[in-house]
Amino acid sequence: MIGTMTAVFALILSSACAEGNMPEPVRAAASDLAERLGVPEAEIAVAGFEEVTWPDTSLGVREPGQMYAQVLTPGYRVTLRIGEDRYVYHTDRHTQVVLAQAPETRPETDTAADQTALLLAMSTRAREHLAERLGIDTDDVFLASIEETTWPDAALGRPEPDQAYAQVETPGYLIMLEFEGGIEAYHADREGRIVAPDGTRIAVDPVAVAPPEHPEVVQQAIDDLAARQHRSPGEISVVEVEEVQWPDGALGLPEPGMMYTQAIVEGHRILLSVDDRTFAYHEGGGRVNYAGLVWDEDARPFLLALQEAEQTDGNNRHHLQRIDPHTQESETVAEFISSFTATPDGETVLLKTRRSRSAHSLELMDADGERTELATAFDFTDIAIRPDGHYVASWELSSVQERRPILQIRRYPWGPDDQVRVELPGVQADRRTPASLAWTDDGVAVSVVTSEGPQSFYVTTEGETKQLGEYEVLGRIPRTRALLVAHATEDGAQQLSTLIPGQPDVVRLATAPRIRAVTAPYDDRYVVAALDDGEGLVSILRVDWSASAMPMTEYRDIEQIAISVAPVGNLLALTARVDETPSTQVLQMPRLSSLITIEEQGPAQLIAY
């Protein structure tokens, strides 16, 4: 596929272009089209644009006989609309624009259901053609795979001799068919045209295709969840497929700083189940987005907290308590541990326990209390678990002689072959101090402190490591790719921002002399931050994604503070330590009335079970 997409689609009308809210290349494309058609620029609507890195300076639109510099060229793919006609432009990051498709009338098969039905019809027609060519029964030809792709031109990757084809990228599919003795590839576009391996051109009438009873997008969701959970697709159960109308192109999963189509998008909400957990996918316009864990609406939030215990074994000074903030009833779920972290649904808890004078263990505890030991080391200086419980990251000191922790990532099923030692590019192990870890659904964000200041990295589950910049990672915004980060301003203060790995810009939320803690709820567009004024006052603020702040409460002269929000129940837990004595207060939001206050309580985490 030509180009690498690094941003989601957006829909902004031409008035937004005039207001200067669009990248300059998008405005340049709109101006070029208006001049070509001889119409006012106000009649040009921007139907969408995405960041793309073109393989050379042709911007993906090569002309015969022309030479192009073979350098990666960042730019945009821009879709403009006048009435029902659509035009596609390719641009660089400045003012070079090239008309790639003109016009592209919106096809009748543009809805997800119709496109899926057309795809199934094309695969059926391809099976029939192959069976006829080989002289075998259609039932002996099997659909091996269907892969979305972009053909380099209108020939769909199989040009005929002496034929001219439009030199424009053509979205389509690679259909792989299997039969006894071999496999064949059929090339197709999104409008019903198919090219067989022998060059035969086949057409399927999109108008004659009936919508399928079960959209193919469900299988895409199943395959994605199977890969995330390291299971076979056959182990994934479909709980529900619901037709929905998403209010915009975010498909119910908005991210800070991103722009989306401001129009209703027809799609589906897909619920899948594996290992007694339910996961959601949001689909619309052919896109299938992972939406993470789903909780029972009737679930009651509870508090997981460390409570001081009589010291009997080194630094195993705590019992892990489960507390109902409404009834204040509590029970001990793990005795004599050092620290913990948990998945948002509370079904999996990662425990750190001292085993001897020279060793700690890292264990997973499931909802039934069963423990699985993952690793032993001299110490684990920080630990983190992915929201679905299938990946663990930790800073580890392998022995008492080791002075610098190393970063280890382990994945289910927790065998010795499923662990990776991560090297951070450009940072020598003996010149950095490890800091925070924060999992998203697809990778772990890592902070280290060097002599030049903090540095942050993002490590995907596939092992790819990206340098994020001079930030300290503070957490994440659930159901998004966005991280919560802090970085120093010119006057020495700290700026709280959101950052999406791979995106060049951050979204500023707040600035303070010191950011003490921050967290985000699961289904709303704000964060809760503890900001220190540098003179002993710590303010707890609710800050929305537009940087508007609402005071909630405040503390004075505290040593430590931790904040957590329950995924259900609309509850907030604040733990502050004053004079070495911690106190946890659980508040009902948005009324901010106190449900429970627990003295002598260690770091707390609110989760829903």
C-alpha positions in Angstrom: 0.0 0.0 0.0 1.4 3.4 -1.0 1.8 5.8 2.0 1.4 5.3 5.7 -1.7 6.6 7.4 -1.0 8.3 10.7 -4.3 10.2 11.4 -8.0 9.5 11.3 -10.5 11.0 8.8 -12.0 14.4 9.6 -14.9 16.3 8.2 -14.8 20.1 8.3 -16.9 22.3 6.1 -15.4 25.0 4.0 -16.1 27.7 6.6 -13.6 26.0 8.9 -11.0 26.3 6.1 -11.7 30.0 5.9 -11.3 30.3 9.7 -7.8 28.8 9.4 -8.5 25.6 11.4 -7.3 23.4 8.5 -3.7 22.5 7.7 -2.3 24.8 4.9 -2.1 21.9 2.3 -5.8 21.2 2.8 -6.7 24.8 2.2 -4.4 24.8 -0.9 -6.2 21.8 -2.3 -9.6 23.5 -1.8 -8.4 26.6 -3.5 -7.0 24.6 -6.4 -10.3 22.8 -7.0 -12.3 26.0 -6.8 -10.0 27.6 -9.4 -10.3 24.5 -11.7 -14.1 24.4 -11.5 -14.6 28.1 -11.5 -16.7 28.1 -8.4 -16.5 30.0 -5.1 -14.3 28.3 -2.6 -17.2 28.5 -0.1 -18.9 25.8 -2.2 -16.0 23.3 -1.6 -16.5 21.0 1.4 -13.7 19.1 2.9 -15.1 15.5 3.2 -12.0 14.2 4.9 -8.2 14.3 5.2 -5.5 12.1 6.6 -1.8 12.4 7.1 0.2 10.2 4.7 3.9 9.6 4.0 4.4 9.3 0.3 7.2 7.0 -1.0 8.7 9.8 -3.2 8.0 13.4 -4.4 5.4 12.2 -6.9 3.0 12.2 -4.0 1.6 8.9 -5.2 0.6 10.3 -8.6 3.4 9.4 -11.1 3.3 10.7 -14.6 5.0 8.7 -17.5 8.4 10.0 -18.4 8.8 12.1 -15.2 11.6 11.6 -12.7 11.0 12.0 -8.9 13.3 12.3 -5.9 13.2 9.0 -4.1 12.7 10.4 -0.6 9.9 9.9 1.9 7.5 12.9 1.6 5.1 13.7 4.4 1.8 15.1 3.3 -2.0 14.6 3.2 -4.6 12.7 1.2 -7.5 15.2 1.0 -11.1 14.4 -0.1 -13.2 17.4 -1.3 -16.8 17.4 -2.2 -19.2 19.5 -4.3 -22.7 18.1 -4.1 -22.4 14.3 -4.7 -19.1 14.6 -6.6 -15.9 13.8 -4.7 -12.3 14.8 -5.7 -9.2 13.4 -4.1 -6.0 15.4 -3.8 -2.5 14.3 -2.7 -0.3 17.0 -1.1 3.0 17.5 0.7 3.3 19.4 4.0 3.5 22.7 2.3 1.6 23.9 -0.8 2.3 21.3 -3.4 -1.1 19.7 -4.4 -1.9 17.1 -7.1 -5.4 16.1 -8.2 -5.4 12.3 -8.0 -9.1 11.5 -8.7 -11.7 13.7 -10.4 -14.5 13.3 -9.9 -15.3 10.5 -7.6 -19.1 10.3 -7.3 -20.2 8.8 -4.0 -21.0 5.1 -4.9 -24.3 3.5 -4.0 -22.3 0.9 -2.0 -20.7 3.4 0.4 -22.5 2.2 3.5 -20.7 -0.5 5.5 -23.5 -3.1 5.1 -23.7 -2.6 1.3 -19.9 -2.7 0.9 -19.8 -5.9 2.9 -22.5 -7.4 0.8 -20.7 -6.5 -2.4 -17.5 -8.0 -1.0 -19.2 -11.3 -0.3 -20.8 -11.3 -3.7 -17.4 -10.7 -5.4 -15.8 -13.5 -3.4 -18.7 -15.8 -4.4 -18.3 -14.8 -8.1 -14.5 -15.4 -7.9 -15.1 -18.9 -6.5 -17.5 -19.6 -9.3 -15.1 -18.4 -12.0 -12.2 -20.4 -10.6 -14.3 -23.6 -10.3 -15.4 -23.2 -13.9 -11.8 -22.6 -15.1 -10.5 -25.6 -13.3 -13.5 -27.8 -14.1 -14.3 -28.5 -10.4 -17.3 -28.0 -8.2 -17.7 -24.6 -6.6 -17.9 -26.3 -3.2 -14.4 -27.5 -3.7 -13.1 -23.9 -3.8 -12.6 -22.2 -0.4 -12.2 -18.6 0.6 -8.8 -18.5 2.2 -8.6 -14.8 3.1 -9.7 -11.3 2.1 -7.4 -8.5 2.7 -8.0 -4.8 2.2 -5.4 -3.2 0.0 -4.8 -0.2 -2.3 -3.9 -1.0 -6.0 -1.3 1.4 -7.6 -3.6 2.2 -10.5 -7.0 1.4 -12.1 -5.6 -1.9 -13.6 -5.9 -3.4 -10.1 -2.3 -4.6 -10.3 -2.9 -6.6 -13.5 -2.6 -4.4 -16.6 -3.5 -5.7 -20.0 -1.0 -5.1 -22.8 -1.5 -1.9 -24.8 -4.2 -0.7 -22.5 -4.1 2.7 -20.7 -5.2 3.0 -17.1 -5.8 5.9 -14.8 -2.7 6.3 -12.6 -4.5 6.8 -9.4 -4.6 4.7 -6.2 -7.6 2.4 -6.2 -8.9 1.0 -2.9 -9.9 -2.6 -3.1 -9.3 -6.2 -1.9 -7.0 -9.1 -2.4 -9.2 -12.3 -2.4 -7.3 -15.5 -1.9 -9.1 -18.7 -3.0 -7.8 -22.2 -2.1 -8.5 -25.5 -3.8 -6.9 -29.0 -3.7 -3.5 -28.5 -5.2 -3.1 -24.8 -5.0 -4.2 -21.2 -4.2 -5.2 -18.4 -6.5 -5.4 -14.6 -6.0 -8.2 -12.4 -7.4 -7.9 -8.6 -7.4 -11.0 -6.5 -6.8 -11.9 -2.8 -6.3 -14.8 -1.4 -4.1 -17.2 -1.0 -7.0 -17.7 -4.6 -8.2 -14.8 -5.0 -10.6 -12.6 -8.2 -10.3 -9.5 -9.3 -12.2 -8.8 -13.1 -12.3 -5.3 -14.5 -12.3 -5.6 -15.3 -16.0 -6.5 -11.6 -16.7 -10.2 -12.1 -17.1 -12.3 -9.1 -16.2 -15.4 -9.8 -14.1 -18.1 -7.4 -12.9 -20.6 -7.7 -10.1 -23.5 -5.4 -10.1 -23.5 -3.6 -6.7 -27.2 -2.7 -7.0 -28.2 -6.3 -7.2 -26.4 -7.3 -4.0 -28.5 -7.9 -1.0 -27.1 -6.9 2.5 -25.8 -9.9 4.4 -27.5 -11.1 7.5 -24.3 -10.9 9.6 -21.8 -8.3 8.5 -18.3 -9.4 7.7 -17.0 -6.8 10.1 -17.9 -9.2 12.9 -15.2 -11.5 11.7 -12.7 -8.7 11.6 -13.5 -8.0 15.2 -13.2 -11.7 16.1 -9.8 -11.9 14.4 -8.5 -8.8 16.1 -9.6 -10.0 19.6 -8.2 -13.4 19.0 -4.8 -11.8 18.2 -5.0 -9.6 21.3 -5.8 -12.5 23.6 -3.5 -15.0 21.9 -6.4 -17.3 21.2 -7.8 -18.9 18.0 -10.9 -17.2 16.5 -12.9 -20.3 17.3 -12.5 -19.5 21.0 -14.2 -16.1 20.6 -18.0 -16.0 21.2 -20.3 -13.4 19.7 -22.5 -11.9 22.5 -24.4 -9.3 20.5 -24.2 -7.4 17.2 -26.3 -4.2 17.4 -26.9 -1.7 14.6 -26.2 1.8 15.8 -25.9 5.3 14.5 -22.7 6.9 15.7 -23.0 10.7 16.2 -19.8 11.4 14.3 -16.7 9.8 12.8 -15.2 9.0 16.2 -17.5 6.0 16.3 -18.2 6.6 20.0 -14.4 6.6 20.8 -13.2 10.2 20.6 -9.6 11.1 21.3 -8.4 14.5 22.5 -7.1 16.8 19.8 -8.6 14.8 16.9 -11.2 16.0 14.4 -14.0 13.8 13.1 -16.7 13.7 10.6 -19.6 15.8 11.9 -22.3 13.6 10.5 -24.1 10.5 11.6 -22.2 7.3 10.7 -24.2 4.0 10.3 -22.5 1.1 12.0 -22.5 -1.7 14.6 -21.6 -2.2 18.2 -20.1 -5.7 18.5 -19.8 -7.5 21.8 -17.4 -10.5 22.0 -16.6 -12.8 24.9 -13.5 -14.8 25.9 -12.5 -16.2 29.3 -15.6 -14.8 30.9 -14.7 -11.3 29.8 -16.7 -9.1 27.4 -15.0 -6.8 24.9 -16.6 -4.2 22.6 -15.8 -3.2 19.0 -17.3 -0.1 17.3 -17.8 -0.3 13.5 -18.7 2.3 11.0 -17.9 3.2 7.4 -15.9 -0.1 7.1 -13.7 0.7 10.1 -13.6 -1.6 13.1 -12.2 -0.1 16.3 -11.4 -1.9 19.5 -13.3 -0.4 22.4 -11.9 -2.5 25.3 -13.5 -4.2 28.3 -17.2 -3.9 29.0 -18.7 -3.8 32.5 -22.1 -4.8 33.7 -24.2 -1.7 34.2 -25.3 -3.1 37.5 -21.8 -3.7 38.8 -20.9 -2.1 42.1 -17.5 -0.4 42.3 -15.2 -1.4 45.1 -11.9 -0.2 46.5 -8.7 -2.1 46.3 -6.2 -0.7 48.8 -3.1 -1.6 50.8 -3.6 -1.6 54.5 -0.8 -1.6 57.0 -0.1 -5.1 58.5 2.2 -6.2 61.3 5.6 -6.4 59.7 6.8 -10.0 59.8 8.7 -10.4 56.5 10.9 -7.7 55.2 8.9 -5.1 53.2 5.8 -7.3 53.0 4.0 -4.8 55.2 0.6 -4.8 53.7 -2.6 -6.7 53.2 -4.6 -6.1 50.1 -8.1 -5.2 51.0 -11.3 -5.2 49.0 -13.7 -2.5 50.4 -17.3 -1.7 49.4 -17.5 2.1 49.6 -21.3 2.0 50.1 -21.4 -0.5 53.0 -17.8 0.0 54.2 -17.6 -3.8 54.4 -14.1 -5.2 53.7 -12.3 -8.4 53.1 -8.6 -9.4 52.7 -7.8 -10.8 49.3 -4.0 -11.1 49.7 -1.8 -11.1 52.8 1.7 -9.8 53.3 2.5 -8.2 49.9 4.8 -5.3 49.0 2.7 -3.6 46.2 0.1 -4.3 43.5 -1.7 -3.1 40.4 -4.8 -4.4 38.8 -6.8 -4.5 35.6 -9.8 -2.1 35.5 -12.4 -4.8 36.0 -10.6 -6.1 39.1 -10.4 -9.7 37.8 -6.6 -9.8 37.6 -4.3 -8.4 40.2 -0.5 -8.2 39.7 1.3 -8.7 43.1 4.8 -8.0 44.2 6.0 -10.0 47.2 9.3 -10.3 48.9 10.4 -14.0 49.1 13.8 -13.7 50.7 16.5 -11.2 51.6 17.6 -11.3 47.9 14.5 -12.0 45.9 11.0 -10.7 45.1 8.3 -12.5 43.0 5.8 -11.2 40.6 2.5 -13.0 40.6 -0.9 -12.8 38.9 -3.9 -13.4 41.0 -7.3 -14.1 39.3 -10.8 -13.4 40.5 -10.8 -16.8 42.3 -7.6 -16.0 44.2 -5.5 -18.4 42.2 -1.9 -17.2 41.8 0.5 -17.7 38.9 4.2 -16.8 39.4 5.5 -14.8 36.4 9.1 -14.0 37.5 11.6 -13.7 40.3 14.3 -11.0 40.7 16.2 -9.1 43.3 13.5 -6.4 43.0 10.8 -4.9 40.7 11.0 -1.2 41.0 7.7 -0.6 39.1 5.1 -2.8 37.6 2.1 -2.4 35.2 -0.5 -4.5 33.6 -2.4 -4.1 30.3 -6.1 -3.4 30.8 -7.1 -6.9 29.6 -4.6 -8.6 31.8 -2.6 -10.3 28.9 0.6 -8.2 29.1 2.8 -7.2 32.0 5.6 -4.7 32.1 8.2 -4.3 34.9 11.4 -2.6 35.7 13.6 -5.4 37.2 16.8 -5.6 39.1 18.1 -9.1 38.3 20.6 -9.3 41.3 21.9 -7.3 44.2 24.9 -6.4 42.1 22.8 -4.9 39.3 22.5 -1.2 39.7 20.2 -0.3 36.8 16.8 -1.9 36.3 16.0 -3.3 32.9 12.6 -3.2 31.2 10.8 -6.6 30.7 7.5 -7.2 28.9 5.8 -10.5 29.4 2.7 -11.8 27.7 0.1 -14.5 28.2 0.5 -17.6 28.4 3.5 -16.4 30.5 6.0 -19.0 29.3 9.8 -18.2 29.2 9.5 -17.7 25.4 6.9 -15.0 25.9 9.1 -12.4 27.5 11.1 -9.6 25.9 13.9 -7.4 27.3 13.3 -3.9 25.9 16.2 -1.7 24.8 15.4 2.0 24.7 17.1 3.6 21.7 19.5 6.4 22.4 19.5 6.0 26.2 22.4 4.1 27.8 21.3 1.9 30.7 23.9 3.3 33.1 22.8 6.9 32.3 19.1 6.8 33.1 16.8 6.2 36.1 13.6 4.3 35.3 10.4 6.1 36.1 6.7 5.4 35.3 5.0 2.7 33.2 1.5 3.1 31.7 -0.3 0.5 29.5 -2.7 1.4 26.7 -4.6 -1.3 24.8 -1.8 -1.7 22.3 1.5 -0.9 24.1 3.3 0.4 27.1 4.5 3.9 27.6 7.8 4.3 29.5 9.5 7.2 31.2 13.2 7.4 32.2 15.1 10.3 33.8 18.5 11.3 32.3 20.9 14.0 33.1 19.2 16.1 30.4 15.7 15.5 31.9 12.9 13.0 31.3 12.6 11.0 28.2 9.6 8.8 27.2 9.1 5.9 24.8 6.2 3.8 23.5 6.7 0.1 23.1 4.0 -1.8 21.1 3.1 -5.4 21.8 4.8 -6.2 18.4 8.1 -4.9 19.9 8.3 -1.7 18.0 9.8 1.1 20.1 9.1 4.8 19.4 10.7 7.8 21.1 7.9 10.2 22.3 10.0 13.1 23.5 11.0 14.9 26.6 8.0 14.0 28.6 7.2 12.2 31.8 4.3 9.7 31.3 1.7 10.1 34.0 -1.1 7.7 32.8 -3.5 7.2 29.9 -7.0 8.1 28.9 -9.0 4.8 28.7 -10.6 3.7 25.4 -8.2 5.9 23.5 -4.6 5.8 22.3 -3.9 9.0 24.3 -1.3 9.3 27.1 -1.3 11.8 29.9 2.2 13.4 30.0 4.0 16.3 31.6 6.9 18.4 30.4 8.8 21.4 31.6 7.9 24.9 30.4 10.4 27.7 29.8 9.7 29.2 33.3 10.3 25.8 35.1 6.6 24.9 35.6 5.0 21.7 34.4 2.5 21.4 31.6 -0.1 18.6 31.6 -0.9 17.4 28.1 -2.3 14.5 26.2 -0.2 12.8 23.6 -1.0 10.1 21.0 2.0 8.0 20.1 2.9 8.7 16.4 1.2 12.1 16.4 3.4 15.2 16.3 1.3 17.5 18.5 0.1 17.5 22.1 -3.1 18.9 23.6 -2.5 21.2 26.5 -4.8 20.7 29.5 -3.2 22.6 32.4 0.0 24.2 33.7 1.2 24.3 37.4 4.4 24.5 39.3 4.1 20.8 39.9 1.7 18.1 38.8 1.2 15.6 41.6 -1.2 13.1 40.1 -3.7 12.7 37.3 -6.2 10.1 36.1 -9.1 9.9 33.6 -12.5 8.2 33.7 -13.6 5.6 31.1 -16.4 7.3 29.3 -16.1 11.1 29.5 -13.9 13.9 28.1 -12.1 15.1 31.1 -9.3 14.2 33.6 -8.9 14.7 37.3 -5.6 16.3 38.2 -3.8 17.2 41.5 -1.9 20.5 40.9 0.6 21.8 43.4 1.0 25.7 43.6 4.5 25.3 45.0 3.5 26.9 48.3 1.9 23.9 50.0 -1.6 23.9 48.4 -2.6 21.0 46.2 -5.8 21.6 44.2 -7.9 18.8 42.8 -9.4 19.9 39.5 -11.7 18.4 36.9 -10.1 19.5 33.6 -11.9 18.8 30.3 -10.2 18.3 26.9 -10.7 22.0 26.0 -8.6 22.9 29.1 -11.6 24.3 31.1 -11.0 23.6 34.8 -13.5 23.1 37.6 -12.2 23.0 41.3 -13.2 20.0 43.3 -11.3 20.0 46.6 -7.9 20.8 47.9 -5.2 19.7 50.4 -2.5 21.5 52.2 1.0 20.3 53.1 0.6 16.7 51.8 3.5 14.3 51.2 1.9 12.0 48.6 -1.3 11.9 46.7 -3.0 9.3 44.5 -6.2 9.6 42.4 -8.3 6.9 40.8 -11.7 6.8 39.2 -14.0 3.8 39.1 -15.0 2.5 35.6 -18.6 2.3 36.9 -20.4 4.0 39.7 -19.1 7.5 39.1 -16.8 7.3 42.1 -13.5 9.1 42.8 -10.9 8.0 45.3 -8.3 10.4 46.7 -5.5 9.1 48.9 -3.3 11.7 50.6 -0.4 11.1 53.0 0.2 13.7 55.7 2.8 13.3 58.4 3.4 9.7 57.1 -0.3 8.9 57.7 -2.4 8.1 54.6 -6.1 8.8 54.4 -8.4 7.7 51.5 -11.6 9.6 50.7 -14.1 8.1 48.3 -16.4 10.7 46.6 -19.6 10.5 44.6 -19.3 12.4 41.4 -20.5 14.9 40.2 -22.0 15.8 43.6 -18.7 15.3 45.3 -20.3 14.1 48.5 -18.1 11.8 50.6 -19.1 8.1 50.8 -16.3 6.9 53.0 -13.1 8.1 54.6 -10.5 5.5 55.7 -7.6 6.5 57.9 -4.3 4.7 57.8 -5.1 3.5 54.3 -2.4 2.9 51.7 -2.4 3.7 48.0 -5.9 3.0 46.7 -7.4 2.0 43.4 -11.1 2.1 42.6 -12.2 -0.7 40.2 -15.4 -2.4 39.1 -15.9 -6.1 39.6 
